[in-house]
Every structure is written in structure tokens, then in C-alpha cells.
Amino acid sequence: MKALRCLAILAFALIGWEAHAAVTCTASVTSIVKGYDPNAVGDTVATGSYTVSCTRLASDPNTFNWQLGANNGQQPGGGGQNRVQMGAAANRYDYELYRLTPYVNGNRWQDGGGTRFTGTINFGAALIASQSGPFDLRLPGPQTVDPAGTYTDIVTVTVRNGAGTMLSQTTFSVSIITIASCTLTSPPGNISLAYTSFQVAAASASTNFGVNCTTGIPYTMALDATSGTLVGLNYTVALSQSASNGTGVAQTFSINGSIAAGQSGTCATASCSASATRTLTITY
């Protein structure tokens, strides 16, 4: 009786061990490093890749279904978007991960039903096999311009079996590098000055323009010339401001033109017109 009892226990243990044999899988994901100009009107896109590697026992099936999901990083936004950050929490840029194009919500790479990468590994006669594929990181533009520097995030990636059970996790880093930049968001228009010979008051007109520079970056503005003569009339042009510091949003300035009173000019007909081109330079 004792010998039979020992054999029964041994058989039970052996059957239990065989029933729990399972495929194991891990993932590796390339880290992303991308330069970004937040003034850019269109998207900035970087492409990365993932690899799912699985190991089986000889007694396991030679095919295995897997899923690969990604979370929203360490500082997700209220709408679930990913964000990179530098220093203080206020200095952030939005980005998203996508499994495929077009870049719409249904094609994002996340860790919910229908938003994961899925695939089937075919081992054949081997015990180890892998599958790889690409993904996209999209930075929309334009965004509010924060200080220049490197903005980072860490994304957690989860490998699951076909039923959705977690098998393993890994992480990859996202580094977005921004540099000091200035953009002319709205160029100056024409300045039209109407003038009658010997008029008693100066003629004046102006035009506005907008500049968007990286937060905290000092910049200067200058015209190639601030005076000239057209049809015998001396005119002047001047900037409303010659220097400023970037705020990350468009700042508005003006160019003011004037013809002083009491000039005769050289127009010999009922009316004359002339024009000159001035160049605005922004230095940062």
C-alpha cells in the first residue's frame, strides 16, 4: 500500500508539471531620439521598431499568437496623449505613437483592445523565434514654444499572449531635442503713404508683423535702412521695438512710416507714385 501511494503522488506531480509548460516571450523596442521645431506647421515623424522574441519547449505547439501594447508614458495628458518633459512640469510637448497611418485615434499604439500590435510566431522546428515591425512617433505642430533643450519620456511596453495575459514588460525612452528658434508668424505688409506737396501735417502709416521665438531666447530686429527718398520726398521708417525675449507664442510689432510736412517733391503731373523695398532681419 505504501509503494502504490508513492507512485500515485509521483504521477500526479509529473502530470501537473507538463500541464503548466508555456511559451515565454520578451520584447525589445528601439529608443527614439528626434530633433523638433515646435514652430513647424506640419507633423514631425520618427520611426522606431520592435521585436517580439519567444521561446517554447519541444512539447509546445509550433505557432504562438502574441500582442504588444504601449502605455501613455510617465506624464500622460488629460486626453491620454503622451508627453515629453524637461525640468518643470510646465515644459512639455505632446506626441503620439502609431501602429500605422493615417495618424488617427484608431491607429494609435496603446495597450487596450484593438490598439495593440498582434502577430503569430511560427517556430517551425526551432525552439526560439521572433517577429519585428515598425512604429511611428508623431509630434504635431505647431505647439507652444518652450525653452530649448532635451525633453524625455519613458514608455512601458507589455507582451501578452493571444488571450491577453501578460507575459513580460520592458521600456524604451523617447528624447525630443529642441533648439532655439524664431519664426516670422505673420510678415509685414506694405506701408502706403499719401502725400500732397507742402502739406502742413506729416503723412504716416504702419504695418504689423508677428514673431514667435523659443521661450527665454533674446532676439533683435532691424531694417536694412530707416530712411530714403521717393519722388523727391524724404521718408523714414522705424520699428516699434528693436529687441525682445521669446515667450513661446507670437509677439506683435509694427513698422511705422512717415513723410515730414512741408516738402515739395518732384512730381510734375497731377499724381505720381514710387516704391522702395526694405528688408527686416531677425537675429537670435
C-alpha positions in Angstrom: 0.0 0.0 0.0 2.8 2.4 0.8 4.5 1.7 -2.5 1.3 2.3 -4.5 0.7 5.6 -2.7 4.2 7.0 -3.6 3.7 6.1 -7.2 0.4 7.8 -7.4 1.8 11.0 -5.9 4.8 11.0 -8.4 2.4 10.5 -11.4 0.3 13.4 -10.2 3.3 15.7 -9.8 4.6 14.8 -13.3 1.2 15.5 -14.9 0.9 18.8 -13.2 4.4 19.9 -14.4 3.5 19.0 -18.0 0.2 20.9 -17.9 1.9 24.2 -16.9 4.6 24.2 -19.6 4.2 27.5 -21.6 5.8 29.7 -24.2 7.7 32.7 -22.8 8.1 36.0 -24.7 10.0 39.2 -24.3 10.1 42.4 -26.4 12.8 44.9 -27.3 11.9 48.4 -28.7 14.3 50.9 -30.1 14.6 54.2 -28.2 13.7 57.4 -30.1 15.9 60.5 -30.4 14.4 63.2 -32.6 15.1 66.9 -33.3 11.9 69.0 -33.2 11.0 72.6 -34.2 7.8 73.4 -32.3 7.2 76.3 -34.8 6.8 73.8 -37.6 3.3 73.8 -39.2 3.2 70.1 -40.1 3.9 66.9 -38.3 7.4 65.8 -37.3 7.7 61.9 -37.5 10.3 59.5 -36.3 10.1 55.7 -37.0 11.2 53.1 -34.5 11.0 49.3 -34.4 10.0 46.5 -32.0 11.0 42.8 -31.8 9.0 40.1 -30.0 11.1 37.0 -29.2 9.5 33.8 -27.9 10.9 30.5 -26.5 9.0 27.2 -26.4 9.5 23.7 -25.3 9.7 20.9 -27.8 6.3 19.7 -26.5 4.6 23.1 -27.1 2.8 24.0 -30.3 5.0 25.4 -33.1 2.8 28.5 -33.5 2.1 31.2 -30.9 -0.2 34.3 -31.0 1.1 37.4 -29.3 0.0 41.0 -28.5 2.2 44.1 -27.9 0.8 47.2 -26.1 2.4 50.5 -25.1 1.2 52.8 -22.3 1.0 56.6 -22.4 4.4 57.2 -20.8 5.3 58.8 -17.5 3.4 62.1 -17.8 0.3 61.5 -19.9 -2.1 64.4 -20.7 -5.7 64.6 -19.7 -6.8 63.3 -23.1 -4.5 60.3 -22.9 -1.8 61.7 -25.2 1.9 61.0 -24.5 4.1 63.9 -23.4 7.8 64.5 -23.2 9.0 66.8 -20.4 12.1 68.8 -19.4 12.5 70.1 -15.9 9.4 71.8 -14.5 6.1 70.1 -15.4 5.1 73.2 -17.5 7.7 72.5 -20.1 6.2 69.7 -22.2 5.4 68.7 -25.8 2.7 66.4 -26.9 3.4 63.3 -29.0 1.7 60.1 -30.0 2.7 56.5 -31.0 1.0 54.9 -34.1 0.9 51.4 -35.4 0.0 52.5 -38.9 -1.1 55.5 -41.0 -3.1 57.7 -41.3 -2.5 59.3 -37.9 -5.9 59.0 -36.4 -7.0 57.8 -33.0 -8.0 54.3 -34.2 -4.4 53.7 -35.4 -2.6 54.7 -32.2 -0.4 52.3 -30.4 -1.7 51.8 -26.9 -2.4 48.9 -24.6 -6.2 48.3 -25.0 -8.2 46.1 -27.1 -7.7 46.8 -30.8 -4.8 49.2 -30.2 -2.0 46.6 -29.7 0.3 45.1 -32.3 -0.7 41.5 -32.9 1.0 38.6 -34.7 1.7 34.9 -34.9 5.1 33.4 -34.4 5.8 30.3 -36.4 8.6 28.3 -34.8 8.8 25.5 -37.3 11.2 23.0 -35.9 13.0 25.7 -33.8 12.5 26.4 -30.1 13.3 30.2 -30.4 11.7 32.6 -32.9 10.9 36.3 -33.2 9.0 38.8 -35.2 9.8 42.5 -35.8 7.9 45.5 -37.1 8.0 49.4 -37.3 6.0 52.0 -35.4 5.8 55.8 -35.8 6.2 58.6 -33.3 4.3 61.8 -34.3 5.0 65.3 -33.0 2.2 67.6 -34.1 3.0 71.2 -35.0 2.9 73.9 -34.2 3.0 73.7 -30.4 3.7 76.4 -27.8 7.4 77.0 -27.9 9.1 76.1 -24.6 12.8 76.5 -23.6 15.3 74.8 -25.8 16.7 71.6 -24.5 16.1 67.8 -24.4 12.6 66.6 -23.4 12.2 63.0 -22.4 9.7 60.2 -21.6 9.8 56.5 -20.7 7.2 54.2 -22.3 6.3 50.8 -20.9 5.6 48.0 -23.4 3.7 44.9 -22.4 3.9 41.5 -24.2 0.7 39.4 -23.9 -0.4 36.0 -25.3 -3.3 35.8 -27.7 -5.8 35.7 -24.8 -4.4 39.0 -23.4 -2.5 37.5 -20.5 0.6 39.5 -19.6 3.9 37.6 -20.2 6.6 40.3 -19.7 7.3 44.1 -19.8 10.1 46.3 -21.0 10.6 50.1 -21.5 12.0 52.4 -24.2 13.0 56.0 -24.0 11.8 59.0 -26.0 14.1 62.0 -26.3 13.0 65.1 -28.2 15.6 67.8 -28.8 14.6 71.4 -29.5 16.9 74.2 -30.3 16.4 78.0 -30.1 14.3 79.2 -33.0 12.4 82.2 -34.2 9.7 82.2 -36.9 8.0 85.1 -38.6 4.5 84.1 -38.0 2.9 87.0 -40.0 5.1 89.0 -42.3 4.8 92.8 -42.6 2.6 94.2 -45.3 3.0 97.4 -47.4 3.2 100.9 -46.0 1.2 103.3 -48.2 1.9 107.0 -47.6 -0.3 109.5 -49.4 1.2 113.0 -49.6 0.3 116.4 -51.1 3.1 118.9 -51.9 3.8 121.3 -49.0 1.1 119.7 -46.8 1.1 121.1 -43.3 1.0 117.8 -41.4 3.2 114.7 -41.7 1.9 111.7 -43.6 2.1 108.4 -41.6 1.1 104.8 -41.9 2.2 101.5 -40.4 2.1 97.7 -40.8 2.2 94.9 -38.2 4.2 91.6 -38.1 4.4 88.7 -35.7 7.4 86.9 -34.3 7.4 83.6 -32.4 10.7 82.7 -30.6 11.7 80.0 -28.1 10.8 80.9 -24.6 13.6 83.0 -22.9 15.6 83.5 -26.1 16.6 87.1 -26.6 16.4 88.4 -30.2 16.8 91.7 -32.1 15.0 93.2 -35.1 16.4 95.6 -37.6 15.6 97.2 -41.0 18.3 97.4 -43.7 17.6 101.2 -44.0 15.4 103.6 -42.0 15.2 106.4 -44.5 15.1 107.2 -48.2 13.7 109.4 -50.9 10.8 108.7 -53.3 9.7 111.3 -56.0 11.7 113.9 -54.1 10.0 113.2 -50.7 12.2 112.2 -47.8 10.6 109.4 -45.8 11.5 107.5 -42.6 10.6 104.0 -41.3 11.1 102.8 -37.8 10.4 99.6 -35.8 8.1 99.9 -32.8 10.7 97.8 -30.9 14.2 96.6 -31.7 14.6 93.8 -29.3 12.6 91.3 -27.2 12.7 87.9 -25.4 10.8 84.9 -26.7 7.7 83.8 -25.0 6.8 80.7 -27.0 3.8 82.5 -28.6 3.6 85.1 -31.4 4.5 88.6 -30.4 3.3 91.5 -32.5 5.4 94.5 -33.6 4.9 97.3 -36.1 6.9 99.2 -38.8 5.9 102.9 -38.8 6.5 105.0 -41.9 6.4 108.8 -42.2 6.9 111.7 -44.6 7.6 115.0 -42.8 5.4 118.1 -43.6 6.3 121.0 -45.9 8.1 119.0 -48.7 7.5 119.9 -52.3 8.6 116.7 -54.0 9.4 116.4 -57.7 6.1 115.2 -59.1 5.4 117.2 -62.3 2.0 115.7 -63.1 -1.3 115.5 -61.2 -0.2 112.5 -59.3 2.9 110.3 -59.0 3.8 107.1 -57.3 7.0 105.3 -56.4 8.0 102.4 -54.1 11.0 101.0 -52.3 11.7 97.6 -50.7 13.0 97.4 -47.1 14.4 94.2 -45.5 13.5 93.1 -42.0 16.1 91.0 -40.2 15.5 89.0 -37.0 18.7 87.8 -35.2 18.7 85.4 -32.2 
